[in-house]
Amino acid sequence: MACCGKTTDRTTVKTGAHGCVLCRIWQILTREKTPEGDPCVVVPGHVIRKPDPCIYDQFLLMQLNQPVTWDNPDVRIFLGGVEQYTYNLTAGTEYDVTIEVHNSSRDEPANGTTVDVRWIEFGAGGQTRHPIATLNANVPVWPGAAIVPVKWRTPDVPGHYCIEVELSHPDDGNPSNNRGWNNTQVHAAHSVVTQKIPIFNRYPDGCPAVKEGGGPILRPHRVFLGWGVLGLVAGLVSGHANADTGIVHTLSMMAAGYILLSAVGLAAEWAYAWMIRQRNEQRGEKRRADRTSCYLVQIDIDSYVFQDGSGKAFDPKARFEGKGPLWPATVTPSSFLFVPGEAMREVELRVEAPDGPGPAGTFNVNVRQGGVPSGGVTLTITTGGP
């Protein structure tokens, strides 16, 4: 059914205004799609089916209080066909990196998704990013995925690097699941395994400004829909008070009342906001007690391992269930405050690994700064075998 018409050679033929309105309502309620892209159908953005390109995003999962691994299941590194860990890369060597991009939408493919691949320094909270490549991917609807390959030549300086992948799409339905890290190391087990982990300050130039109160100087809904309407009513009452006045005089009184009371309201709102700001400046040392300092770093350890699957093999409990450290593990210090201007500080992870044979142990070090996920690393400790 062509509700409103169709477009031919950039000319739109419509069946009438009332028919067009009914068509819009019908399309919104039933979510039917017109194959010809009918220009008369205007659907609000929040009800349009949108693509949702995504990747395993540790930062989103941490915000949702879910356990994470920094051994990203969607990022793999190969050398000569053999998969590598990011810790054991040779300087000045070209590697093959594959990135699996998913699409959570069951309705719209995420064609034209931009995939930015970068490397950053090993640790958590690193702010300096070095581009590897910017690629494009056409991602089919769920459960489809696109494999994006890229060549990466490691820096000439030996070291450990973290790979960061960030997705973007002009019509992304959920941009919060678009950034993932791959940041892992492997150690052979012995009595005690120690690892220095750099923690980078996200705010080396100072905490971002926080509005302490007072509100904006101009609050339009209070000025023009509050004070102004009172003036309008006052003008109407004043105009009707004299039965000899005509409608023009009444309308003039209403307009004058609206303008006058709006001006008074604007001045009053500005004065009130100014007084609140002055009061808060005088109480600057009495900030909200529940506000987390942007310099506060908090670190925790667990042994969560990502469990993927599809269909009946997918077990949400196994995928998102946290798991405490497999072996005794501590990080020192587990929390600290950056000094303003401090760029980085090292903490030490200590794991009391068994000497005998057994399965490998995984330890995720997760870092928050100012209560916000800052990054992390995954350490795998191998043993002598089963």
N, C-alpha and C positions, 0 to 999 in steps of 0.2 A: 504493500500500500504506500503510494507516494502522498504523504500528508500535506506537504506544502508546495510541492513543485520540484523541479529538477533544473540543474544547471547545464546549459548547452552553449558552447562558445562564449563562456563568461557572462551569459545572460540568464537571469533568474526569473522564472515564471511562477507566481504564487497564486494560490487559490482563494486568497482573502484573509483579512486580518484575523477574524474570529477563528477560522480554520487553522491558522498558523499557531495561535495561542493554544488551542486544544491539542494540536500536534505536539507542541513543546511539552505540555503537561503529560500527554500520553507517553512520550519518549522517556521522560524522567521517571515516571512511575513503573514502566515496564522494562526500561533499559534496553529497548530494542535499538538496533543500529541500522541506519540507512546506508546501504552499500555505496550510494553515489555521493555521500558526504553532504547531505542536504543542508544548505546554508541557513535555512529557516529554523533548524533545530539547534537551540542553544542550551547545552547541558552544563550546569555548574561544575567547576573543576573537581570538587570533592566527591562527586558521584561518578566521574568518568573512570572507566577501568584503565589503569595505568601500568606500564611495565615496572618491575622492581629488580633491577640487577643487584646482585649481592655477592658477598664473599664471606668466608669465616672471619667474623669481626670480633676480636677479643675485647675491644673497648665498649662495644654495645653490650656484650654479654656481661662484662664486669658491672656496668651500670644497672643491669637487671639482676645483679647479685648471683650470677651463675658462674660456676668454675670454668676456667679456660686453660688451654695449652698454647704455648708460643711456638710449638712445632705445627705450623699451619697446615691442615690437611689439603688446602687448595693451592699450595705453592710447593713445587718440587724442583730440585736442582740436579742436573746430570752432567757427568763428564765421561765421554766415551760410552754412553748408555748406562752407566752405573750411577745410582742415586747417591747424592752427597748431603752431608749436613752443612749448615752455614758456618759452623765453627772450623771446619777442616778444609778451607779453600786455599788454593795456592795463589800467591800474588802474581799479577800480570798474566792470568790464564783465562781463556774464554770458556764459559760454561753455557749449557742449555738450560733455560728456566722455563717451566710450563706453569701456567696459571689457569685454574679452573674457575670460570665465572658462571654463577647460577642466576636464575630468574625466579623470584618467589611468586610472580604473577601467573595465574592459570589462564589469563585471557589475552594478554598483549605481549608479543615478543619484544625484547629489549635490543632492538637493532640500533646500531650506531653508538653503542656504549664505549666511552673512552676509558682506557685502562692505563693509568700512570704507574710506572714501576720505578722505584728509587731504592738506593741503599743508604743506610744511616749507621752511625757508630753503634757497636755492641753496648748494651746496657738498657736503661729505661729512661724515658723522657727526653731522648735526643731530639734537638730542634733543627740541626743542620742536615738537610736532605740533598742527596746527589742524584740527579736524574740518570736513569738507565735507558728508558724508552717510553714513548707515548704511543699506544696502539689502539686499534678499534676492534670491537667484537660485536657480532650479531648473535644474540643469545635467545634461543627458542623459549617458549613458555615452559613452566614447570611441568615435569621434572627434568626438562632438558637443560643442558649446560654447554658452554663453549670452552674449548681448550685454546689458550692464547700462548704461543711460543715466543720466546725472545732470547737473543744472544746477549750475554753479559760478560764483559772482560773485567776481571777484578782489578782493583787499584794496584799499583806497583809496590806500594808499601804493605808489608805483611801485617795481618791483623784479623780480627773477627768482625764480621759485618752482619747487619740485620737488613733483610729485604722488606720493604713496605710496598703494598699494592693499594691503590685508591681508585675507585670507580666513580664515574659521573655520567649522567644522562639528562638531557634537557627536560624530560618528562618523568623523572624518577618518582615513583609513588612513595618511597621510603628511603631517603638519602642517609639515614643513620646506620645502615648496615653495609657501608661501602669501603671500609678501611681495615686491612688485615696485615699482621706482621708475621714474619718467619724468623725466629731468633732462638737458635738452639745450640747446645754444646754437648759433647760426649766425653766422658772420662772413664778410664779403666778403674775398677774397684780396688781399693786397698783399705787399710784400717780406717783412715780418715781422709776424706776428699774435701779440699777447700778450693773455693773459687772467688776471686775478687769480681765484684759487679759494679760498674760505674752507674751512678744515679745522676742524671743531668737535671739541673734546675730549669723548670719550664718558664720561670719568670726571673731571669737574671737581671732584667732592667727594672724590677719592681713589680709589685702586685697590680693587677688591673684595677682601675678606678671602680669604686662601688658607691652608688648613690645612697646616702645615709638617711634620706627622708626629705619631707617638705613637698614632694610632688612637683609636677611641672607648674610653671608660672601660670599658664593658660590652660584651663580645663574646659573645652568648648561645651560639653554637655551640661556643665553646671552654670556657665555664663549665659549661653544663648538659649538653653532649654529650661533654665531655672530662673535666674534673675530676669532675663529678657521676657519670658512668658509672664512673670509677675507684673512687669511694666505694661505689657500688652493688656492684661486684665484690668490694671489700674486705669489705663487710658480709656478702655471700654466703659468702665463704671463711671468715670468722670464725664465722658461724652453723653451718656444716657441720663446723667443727673439733671441736665437742662433739657427739658422737652422741646424747646424752641430750636435747638441745634439740628442741623441736617446731617445726612450720612457722611458727607465729605468731612465735616468738622469732627465727627466721631472717629473716622478712619485716621485723620491727622493726629488726634489725641492718642489713639492706639499706637501709631508709628512713633510718635514722640516719646511715649512711655516706654516702648520697647527699647529704643536707642538709649534713653537716659538710664534705665535700670541695667541694661547690658554694660554700659560704661561704669556704673557704680559697682556692679558685680565683678567686672574685670579688675578694678582697683582693689576691691576687697579680697579677691582670691590671690592677687599678687602680694598684698600685704601679709596675708595669712601664711603663704608659702615662705615669704622672706623671714617671718618670725620663727617658723619651724626650723628653717635652715640655720638661723643664728643660734637657736637653742641647741641644735645638734652639734654645731661647731664648738660651742662652749663645753659640751659633754663628750668631746671627741674621745676621751679616754674610757668612756663607758659604752663601748660598742656592744652589740648583741652577744651574749655569752655563748650562744649556740652556733656562731659563725666560725667555720674552720679557717685557720690561717692558710693563706696560699703557699706559705713556706713549709707547712707541715707535711712530712713524707712518712707514709705508713706502708709496711711491707709484710706480706704473709707468704707462707709456703704450703703447697699441697702436692699430692701425687695423682691428680686427676688425669685421665687419659681419654681422649676423644673417641667415642664409639659411634660410627656412622652406620647407616643401613637404610633400607627402603622397604615399603610395603609391610608385610608381617614381620620382617626382620628388624624394623625400626622400633626401638624401645626408648621412649622419652626418658624414663627413669635412669636407664644406663647411660644415656647420652648426657644428661644434665646433673647427675648425682655427684656431689663432691666427695672427695676422698682425702683423708689426712695423710701426712707424710708416711711413706712406706717404711723408712728407717728413721732413726732419730736425726733431726735436721734443725738447725738454727741459723738465723741470719743476724749479724751484729754490725751496727745496731738495727733493731727492728723498726725503730721510728726515730726521727730527728727533725730538727728545724734548720733549713738553709739560712745562712746569714745573707742579708740583702747584698746583692752583687756577686755572690758565690756562684760559680758556673757548674761545678760538679763535685760529687763526693763519692768515695768508694765504700761499699759495705762488703762483708765477707760471709759467704755461704759456707757452712760446715756441715757435712753429712758423714755420719758414722756408718760407713758401708761395711757389709760382711766380707770376710776374706775368702770364704769358700765359694763353691759354685752355686748358681741359682739364677733366677730370671733377672733381667735388667730392671733398674729402678728409675722412675721418672720423677723429677722435682720441678714444679713450676714456681717461679718467684714472681709474684704479682705486686706491682707498685702503684700506689695512689699518691698524688700530691694535691693538697688542698681539698681532699675528698673526691677528686676526679681521677679516673684511670689515667696513668702516665705511661704504662708500658710494662715490660717484663721479659724474662728469659725462661727457657726450659732446659734443664740439665738432665741428661740421660747418663746413668752410671752402669756400665756393663760389668758382668761378672765372668767367672771362668767357664760358664756354660750351665747346662741343666743339672 
